[in-house]
Amino acid sequence: MAGALPDGEPVPTDGSLPDDATREVGKNGFAVYVHVPFCASRCGYCDFNTYTAAELGGGASRDEYAETVLAELALAARVIEPGPVGTVFVGGGTPTLLSAGDLGRVLEGIDRTWGLAPGAEVTTEANPESVDPAYLRQLRAAGFTRISLGMQSAADNVLRVLDRKHTAGRAPQAATEAREAGFEHVNLDLIYGTPGESADDFARSLRTVVDAGVDHVSAYALIVEDGTRMAGRMRRGELPYPSDDVAADRYLAAEAALTEAGFGWYEVSNWARPGGECRHNLLYWTGADWWGLGPGAHSHVGGVRWWNVKHPSAYAGRLAAGASPGHARELLTDADRHLEDVMLRVRLREGIPLDRVDATGAAQALADGLLEPDAYERGRLVLTLRGRLLADAVVRDVL
């Protein structure tokens, strides 16, 4: 079992994979993730693998980062031949701290190495304050088709608690600028349940994303991770801990407002207008293969999952020495892959076939009002609204 190998096994120096893993690579789709680990400042709730300039201490160069990622891509090209890349997602960190030219060079390298499929979805994340109209036009010209902006809230008091640097009005303005620059798809991210956020604050956030004219909204309950500045403030009693009841109320408010505005849920925390679904995330959630480039990035090919060394300096050092930046890997058993498939597909609007889950658990979830009866009659498990609020419990019951 993968769970028996918490540290994984070593990744070969050349990054090679077992023949069984590469034999049908890309059969269910292939994606590329690019991690950009740089941030101008650290938000109080963030525990991602990101680094400010002070935290790096001059140990890794932002200016040389694109070349380092391209070096990993050259290694990857020697390991697999997946066919065309259906989606690319550049995340972080704040990818848009790199120049648009550097992001474009990475994308060009992916296209040159494996080829981008016709109509490929190419996304970058961005903080609203890190882009302007000229930069957005450059990104669009480089081939990016989708942008995901970290809005979090339309209330300045909430943004201050989260240690976000942009003002409440900047995110919707950046979304408008992105659409004017020609981006086909624009997402705004929300976080709900932040200490001090009122129901009116969140209602204003929902009105703001609807009025911004975006075609995708992600909304996540605040999770407080150990080791973050926010966790420390809560331990000291400076901030209250998030409330599960408040989070449920916020979720119901999001569902009502977004549905009324023409969005539909397609994953528990994601809503889109027709055609606006994030295809990259759907590949993750439906068992596709992907290669993750960058420090700390995770990859999955043919039942092998591995992850790179986390620090940018260690990552660059491995590649400069001609070695894989992979830190460790795990070989997923059939049981592992089934468990993960159920965990992810249960959260999707299309659900999962009933013959993939425990019949007794599914019948009980139906009786408890957590599953759609019509879908159940057609042989599929699909969550009701109440089921979405209790999605983790449903997963436990049907495994």
Backbone torsions as a table, in degrees:
resi	resn	phi	psi	omega
1	MET	NA	143.7	178.1
2	ALA	-60.5	-35.1	-178.5
3	GLY	-63.6	-19.2	179.8
4	ALA	-80.8	-5.2	-178.4
5	LEU	-123.1	68.5	-174.3
6	PRO	-60.0	-28.9	179.5
7	ASP	-99.4	-1.6	179.5
8	GLY	70.8	-175.4	174.2
9	GLU	-111.5	159.3	-176.3
10	PRO	-61.4	145.7	173.6
11	VAL	-87.0	131.9	177.8
12	PRO	-54.5	148.3	-177.0
13	THR	-56.4	-34.8	-179.7
14	ASP	-88.9	2.5	178.1
15	GLY	75.4	8.5	-174.5
16	SER	-63.8	155.3	-178.0
17	LEU	-120.5	156.1	175.6
18	PRO	-59.4	147.7	-179.4
19	ASP	-56.7	-37.7	-179.1
20	ASP	-60.5	-32.5	-177.8
21	ALA	-73.9	-34.5	-173.4
22	THR	-93.5	-8.3	-173.1
23	ARG	-60.4	-39.6	-177.4
24	GLU	-123.9	34.5	-178.0
25	VAL	-58.2	134.0	179.3
26	GLY	83.3	3.3	-178.2
27	LYS	-57.6	-38.9	179.9
28	ASN	-102.7	20.4	-178.3
29	GLY	107.6	152.9	179.5
30	PHE	-138.4	136.5	-177.4
31	ALA	-133.0	161.5	174.6
32	VAL	-125.9	130.7	172.9
33	TYR	-110.3	137.0	177.0
34	VAL	-121.5	120.7	-180.0
35	HIS	-97.7	127.5	175.6
36	VAL	-113.3	110.7	-166.2
37	PRO	-89.1	12.6	-172.7
38	PHE	-96.8	141.1	174.0
39	CYS	-138.7	147.3	176.4
40	ALA	-70.8	-34.0	177.2
41	SER	-153.4	163.7	-177.8
42	ARG	-102.5	125.1	176.1
43	CYS	-71.3	150.5	-172.7
44	GLY	-64.7	-23.8	-176.9
45	TYR	-98.3	-2.2	-168.3
46	CYS	-85.6	129.7	170.8
47	ASP	-124.4	22.5	179.2
48	PHE	-70.9	165.9	178.7
49	ASN	-80.3	77.4	-178.1
50	THR	-133.5	160.2	-173.5
51	TYR	-143.8	133.5	168.9
52	THR	-82.8	169.5	179.1
53	ALA	-59.7	-38.7	179.9
54	ALA	-66.3	-37.5	-179.9
55	GLU	-70.2	-31.6	178.0
56	LEU	-73.6	-31.6	178.9
57	GLY	63.0	28.2	179.9
58	GLY	78.2	9.9	-175.4
59	GLY	-82.4	-9.4	179.1
60	ALA	-147.8	142.1	-174.7
61	SER	-101.6	125.8	174.3
62	ARG	-64.8	-34.6	-177.5
63	ASP	-65.7	-28.7	-177.3
64	GLU	-98.3	2.4	-170.4
65	TYR	-64.8	-41.8	-178.1
66	ALA	-59.2	-40.9	179.5
67	GLU	-64.4	-37.0	179.4
68	THR	-66.2	-43.4	177.6
69	VAL	-62.7	-39.7	178.5
70	LEU	-64.6	-29.7	176.2
71	ALA	-67.4	-38.9	175.7
72	GLU	-67.1	-37.8	178.8
73	LEU	-61.6	-38.4	177.8
74	ALA	-63.8	-38.3	175.6
75	LEU	-64.4	-44.1	-178.9
76	ALA	-60.4	-36.2	-178.9
77	ALA	-64.2	-25.2	178.2
78	ARG	-82.2	-13.3	-174.9
79	VAL	-98.0	-41.8	-176.3
80	ILE	-136.3	155.6	173.0
81	GLU	-129.4	83.1	-169.6
82	PRO	-82.2	-10.3	-171.1
83	GLY	87.5	-172.6	-173.2
84	PRO	-59.4	145.9	179.4
85	VAL	-87.7	121.1	-177.6
86	GLY	-79.2	-34.8	-178.7
87	THR	-146.2	149.5	172.4
88	VAL	-128.5	136.8	179.0
89	PHE	-133.4	121.8	177.9
90	VAL	-104.2	115.5	-176.3
91	GLY	-126.3	-179.0	-176.5
92	GLY	-164.2	-150.4	15.8
93	GLY	60.0	-169.0	177.7
94	THR	-124.1	91.6	-178.0
95	PRO	-55.2	-31.5	-174.6
96	THR	-79.7	9.6	164.8
97	LEU	-78.0	-19.9	170.0
98	LEU	-77.9	157.7	176.4
99	SER	-68.5	153.9	175.7
100	ALA	-60.4	-32.5	177.6
101	GLY	-64.2	-40.7	178.3
102	ASP	-66.7	-43.0	177.6
103	LEU	-63.0	-39.1	177.6
104	GLY	-64.9	-35.9	178.9
105	ARG	-66.6	-38.9	177.1
106	VAL	-63.3	-45.3	179.0
107	LEU	-62.6	-42.2	177.4
108	GLU	-60.9	-38.3	178.2
109	GLY	-64.8	-39.0	177.0
110	ILE	-63.8	-43.2	179.8
111	ASP	-64.2	-42.1	-179.3
112	ARG	-67.2	-33.5	-175.1
113	THR	-78.4	-51.8	-173.6
114	TRP	-119.8	-17.9	-176.9
115	GLY	86.6	133.6	173.2
116	LEU	-88.4	133.3	177.2
117	ALA	-64.5	151.1	174.2
118	PRO	-55.1	131.4	-179.8
119	GLY	73.3	20.8	-179.1
120	ALA	-57.0	142.4	175.0
121	GLU	-88.7	126.9	-178.1
122	VAL	-128.0	110.2	-172.8
123	THR	-112.4	143.9	162.3
124	THR	-127.4	144.1	168.3
125	GLU	-80.8	157.1	177.6
126	ALA	-156.9	145.8	166.3
127	ASN	-85.8	142.3	-173.9
128	PRO	-56.7	-34.1	-176.7
129	GLU	-81.0	-5.7	-175.4
130	SER	-95.7	1.9	-178.6
131	VAL	-130.1	156.0	172.3
132	ASP	-140.4	172.8	-175.2
133	PRO	-56.5	-40.2	-178.5
134	ALA	-65.6	-43.9	179.7
135	TYR	-62.9	-42.4	179.9
136	LEU	-63.4	-38.7	177.0
137	ARG	-64.4	-37.9	178.0
138	GLN	-65.3	-41.8	177.4
139	LEU	-61.2	-44.5	-178.9
140	ARG	-64.0	-40.9	179.0
141	ALA	-65.3	-27.3	179.7
142	ALA	-77.9	-9.6	176.4
143	GLY	115.0	2.3	177.5
144	PHE	-76.1	135.5	-175.8
145	THR	-112.4	-13.7	-171.8
146	ARG	-144.7	143.4	176.9
147	ILE	-134.3	141.5	180.0
148	SER	-119.8	114.4	-174.3
149	LEU	-102.7	131.7	-180.0
150	GLY	-82.5	88.0	-178.8
151	MET	-82.2	-50.6	179.0
152	GLN	71.1	-48.3	-179.6
153	SER	-162.8	156.0	173.0
154	ALA	-100.3	11.7	-179.5
155	ALA	-111.9	121.1	-177.5
156	ASP	-60.4	-35.0	179.9
157	ASN	-65.0	-34.5	177.6
158	VAL	-71.0	-42.3	178.0
159	LEU	-59.7	-36.3	178.9
160	ARG	-66.3	-41.0	178.8
161	VAL	-63.4	-35.6	-180.0
162	LEU	-81.1	-5.0	-176.9
163	ASP	63.4	31.7	174.9
164	ARG	-80.9	147.4	-173.6
165	LYS	-95.6	-18.7	-178.6
166	HIS	-83.9	160.9	175.5
167	THR	-87.0	166.3	-175.1
168	ALA	-60.4	-32.4	-176.4
169	GLY	-84.4	-11.4	-172.3
170	ARG	-72.6	-38.5	-176.1
171	ALA	-62.6	-50.7	177.9
172	PRO	-63.9	-32.0	176.2
173	GLN	-64.2	-43.1	178.6
174	ALA	-64.5	-36.2	177.4
175	ALA	-62.8	-42.3	177.3
176	THR	-63.2	-43.5	178.8
177	GLU	-61.4	-38.1	179.3
178	ALA	-65.2	-43.5	178.9
179	ARG	-64.8	-39.4	178.9
180	GLU	-67.7	-26.8	177.8
181	ALA	-78.4	-7.9	175.7
182	GLY	103.9	8.8	177.1
183	PHE	-65.3	130.4	-177.9
184	GLU	-73.2	-31.8	-175.8
185	HIS	-137.4	134.8	-179.2
186	VAL	-132.8	129.1	177.4
187	ASN	-113.4	144.2	168.0
188	LEU	-118.4	130.6	177.8
189	ASP	-92.4	136.6	173.2
190	LEU	-120.6	148.1	168.6
191	ILE	-119.4	131.6	178.9
192	TYR	-121.6	158.5	-179.6
193	GLY	89.3	13.0	177.4
194	THR	-66.7	138.0	176.4
195	PRO	-52.3	130.8	179.8
196	GLY	91.4	-9.3	177.9
197	GLU	-77.4	125.8	177.8
198	SER	-92.6	167.3	175.0
199	ALA	-59.6	-37.3	178.4
200	ASP	-66.5	-37.9	177.3
201	ASP	-58.6	-46.1	-177.3
202	PHE	-71.2	-35.9	176.0
203	ALA	-60.8	-39.2	177.7
204	ARG	-65.9	-38.2	176.8
205	SER	-61.1	-43.1	179.6
206	LEU	-65.5	-41.5	177.2
207	ARG	-62.3	-37.2	-177.6
208	THR	-66.2	-43.9	-178.9
209	VAL	-68.7	-36.4	177.8
210	VAL	-65.1	-45.8	-177.6
211	ASP	-69.2	-21.2	-178.0
212	ALA	-72.3	-12.7	176.3
213	GLY	77.9	19.4	178.8
214	VAL	-76.9	164.5	179.2
215	ASP	-110.9	7.7	-179.3
216	HIS	-151.8	138.7	176.6
217	VAL	-135.5	129.2	170.6
218	SER	-109.2	136.4	-179.4
219	ALA	-137.6	121.5	-174.8
220	TYR	-126.4	141.4	172.9
221	ALA	-69.7	141.0	177.4
222	LEU	-60.0	128.1	173.8
223	ILE	-115.7	127.6	-177.8
224	VAL	-100.2	111.4	-176.8
225	GLU	-93.5	142.4	176.1
226	ASP	-57.4	143.0	176.6
227	GLY	90.6	-8.3	178.3
228	THR	-87.0	161.3	179.1
229	ARG	-61.9	-37.4	179.4
230	MET	-64.8	-40.5	178.3
231	ALA	-60.3	-39.5	177.5
232	GLY	-64.1	-40.3	178.7
233	ARG	-64.6	-36.3	178.8
234	MET	-71.3	-39.1	177.1
235	ARG	-62.0	-35.6	-179.7
236	ARG	-81.4	-3.3	178.7
237	GLY	82.9	12.1	-179.8
238	GLU	-77.5	-27.0	178.3
239	LEU	-133.6	145.6	174.4
240	PRO	-75.8	154.4	175.4
241	TYR	-73.4	152.3	178.0
242	PRO	-61.0	151.1	-179.7
243	SER	-105.6	128.7	176.9
244	ASP	-62.9	-37.2	179.8
245	ASP	-65.8	-41.3	177.4
246	VAL	-64.6	-42.2	179.3
247	ALA	-60.0	-40.9	178.6
248	ALA	-64.0	-42.0	177.7
249	ASP	-61.4	-41.7	179.9
250	ARG	-64.6	-40.3	-179.8
251	TYR	-62.4	-44.8	178.7
252	LEU	-62.0	-37.0	177.5
253	ALA	-66.1	-40.1	178.6
254	ALA	-63.7	-45.6	-180.0
255	GLU	-59.5	-44.2	-178.3
256	ALA	-65.6	-48.1	-175.3
257	ALA	-69.0	-42.0	-176.9
258	LEU	-72.9	-37.5	177.1
259	THR	-63.5	-43.4	178.9
260	GLU	-61.1	-31.1	-177.6
261	ALA	-86.8	2.2	176.2
262	GLY	99.3	6.5	174.7
263	PHE	-88.7	152.2	173.8
264	GLY	-127.9	142.8	177.5
265	TRP	-73.9	139.4	173.7
266	TYR	-127.8	-9.2	170.7
267	GLU	-150.5	153.6	-168.5
268	VAL	-49.6	-38.5	-176.0
269	SER	-107.2	14.1	-174.3
270	ASN	-136.7	134.2	179.2
271	TRP	-126.4	146.2	179.5
272	ALA	-146.6	152.2	165.4
273	ARG	-73.5	159.8	-178.1
274	PRO	-52.3	127.1	-179.1
275	GLY	85.9	-3.3	-177.0
276	GLY	-97.1	4.3	-178.7
277	GLU	-60.4	145.6	177.7
278	CYS	-77.9	107.3	-176.7
279	ARG	-68.9	-30.7	179.3
280	HIS	-62.6	-49.5	179.8
281	ASN	-64.7	-35.6	177.3
282	LEU	-62.3	-35.0	175.1
283	LEU	-64.1	-42.7	175.1
284	TYR	-56.0	-47.3	-170.2
285	TRP	-77.0	-10.6	-177.0
286	THR	-119.9	22.9	168.1
287	GLY	85.1	23.3	178.4
288	ALA	-77.1	171.9	172.8
289	ASP	-95.0	150.1	172.9
290	TRP	-154.2	153.4	173.6
291	TRP	-112.0	126.4	177.7
292	GLY	-99.7	119.9	179.3
293	LEU	-99.8	137.2	175.5
294	GLY	116.6	164.3	-178.7
295	PRO	-63.9	130.6	179.5
296	GLY	77.9	-3.0	-177.4
297	ALA	-69.1	141.8	176.6
298	HIS	-100.5	149.4	178.3
299	SER	-133.5	159.6	175.1
300	HIS	-147.0	123.0	176.2
301	VAL	-139.1	117.9	172.1
302	GLY	55.2	38.9	178.5
303	GLY	86.1	4.4	172.9
304	VAL	-108.5	126.7	178.1
305	ARG	-117.8	132.8	176.9
306	TRP	-140.5	165.3	-177.4
307	TRP	-141.6	144.8	-176.2
308	ASN	-82.4	161.0	171.9
309	VAL	-56.8	148.7	-168.5
310	LYS	-85.6	-39.7	-171.9
311	HIS	-79.4	136.2	-179.0
312	PRO	-57.3	-34.8	179.7
313	SER	-68.4	-42.7	177.9
314	ALA	-65.2	-38.9	178.1
315	TYR	-61.0	-50.0	-179.7
316	ALA	-64.2	-38.0	-179.2
317	GLY	-64.0	-41.7	177.8
318	ARG	-59.5	-48.1	-176.1
319	LEU	-68.1	-37.0	177.6
320	ALA	-62.1	-29.0	178.6
321	ALA	-85.8	2.3	179.5
322	GLY	79.3	18.3	-177.3
323	ALA	-111.0	157.5	174.9
324	SER	-63.2	140.5	174.2
325	PRO	-81.1	3.0	-178.6
326	GLY	-62.5	131.5	179.5
327	HIS	-87.5	-46.8	-177.9
328	ALA	-162.7	165.8	179.3
329	ARG	-146.0	164.5	175.5
330	GLU	-136.9	143.8	178.9
331	LEU	-99.8	113.0	-174.1
332	LEU	-77.5	132.9	174.5
333	THR	-80.2	170.5	175.9
334	ASP	-59.3	-37.4	179.6
335	ALA	-66.1	-40.8	177.2
336	ASP	-59.6	-46.3	-175.7
337	ARG	-68.0	-35.8	176.5
338	HIS	-64.4	-45.5	-179.1
339	LEU	-58.6	-47.1	-178.1
340	GLU	-68.3	-36.7	178.6
341	ASP	-61.8	-43.6	179.0
342	VAL	-65.8	-46.2	-178.3
343	MET	-56.2	-39.1	-176.4
344	LEU	-83.7	-43.9	-174.5
345	ARG	-72.5	-29.1	177.6
346	VAL	-59.0	-29.8	-177.2
347	ARG	-80.3	-7.1	-176.2
348	LEU	-89.8	151.3	178.3
349	ARG	-62.1	-33.3	179.0
350	GLU	-78.1	-13.5	175.3
351	GLY	68.5	-153.2	-175.1
352	ILE	-144.6	145.1	177.9
353	PRO	-58.6	140.3	-178.8
354	LEU	-62.0	-26.9	-179.3
355	ASP	-74.7	-1.0	176.2
356	ARG	-96.2	-2.9	-175.5
357	VAL	-128.4	171.7	179.3
358	ASP	-70.6	124.6	-174.0
359	ALA	-65.5	-40.8	-178.6
360	THR	-65.0	-45.4	179.5
361	GLY	-63.7	-39.0	179.6
362	ALA	-67.1	-40.3	179.0
363	ALA	-62.9	-39.1	178.8
364	GLN	-68.3	-40.7	178.1
365	ALA	-62.7	-36.9	175.8
366	LEU	-63.6	-46.6	-179.8
367	ALA	-62.1	-29.8	-179.3
368	ASP	-84.7	2.9	178.0
369	GLY	79.1	20.0	-176.2
370	LEU	-96.4	-9.5	-177.9
371	LEU	-125.4	148.7	178.9
372	GLU	-72.4	119.2	-177.6
373	PRO	-60.3	-40.5	-177.9
374	ASP	-63.7	-43.0	178.3
375	ALA	-64.9	-38.4	179.7
376	TYR	-60.8	-41.1	178.8
377	GLU	-64.4	-28.5	178.5
378	ARG	-87.1	3.7	176.8
379	GLY	87.6	22.1	178.7
380	ARG	-127.3	147.6	175.4
381	LEU	-96.9	114.6	178.5
382	VAL	-131.9	131.2	-176.0
383	LEU	-72.8	141.7	165.7
384	THR	-78.7	176.7	175.9
385	LEU	-59.9	-44.4	177.4
386	ARG	-63.1	-36.5	178.0
387	GLY	-64.1	-34.4	177.6
388	ARG	-64.6	-37.2	177.2
389	LEU	-64.8	-25.3	-176.7
390	LEU	-119.2	33.4	-174.1
391	ALA	-58.8	-40.2	-178.9
392	ASP	-63.6	-38.8	178.8
393	ALA	-67.2	-39.1	177.8
394	VAL	-61.1	-44.1	178.9
395	VAL	-57.4	-46.7	179.8
396	ARG	-60.0	-39.8	-175.8
397	ASP	-70.9	-29.6	-172.7
398	VAL	-101.4	0.3	176.6
399	LEU	-84.9	NA	NA
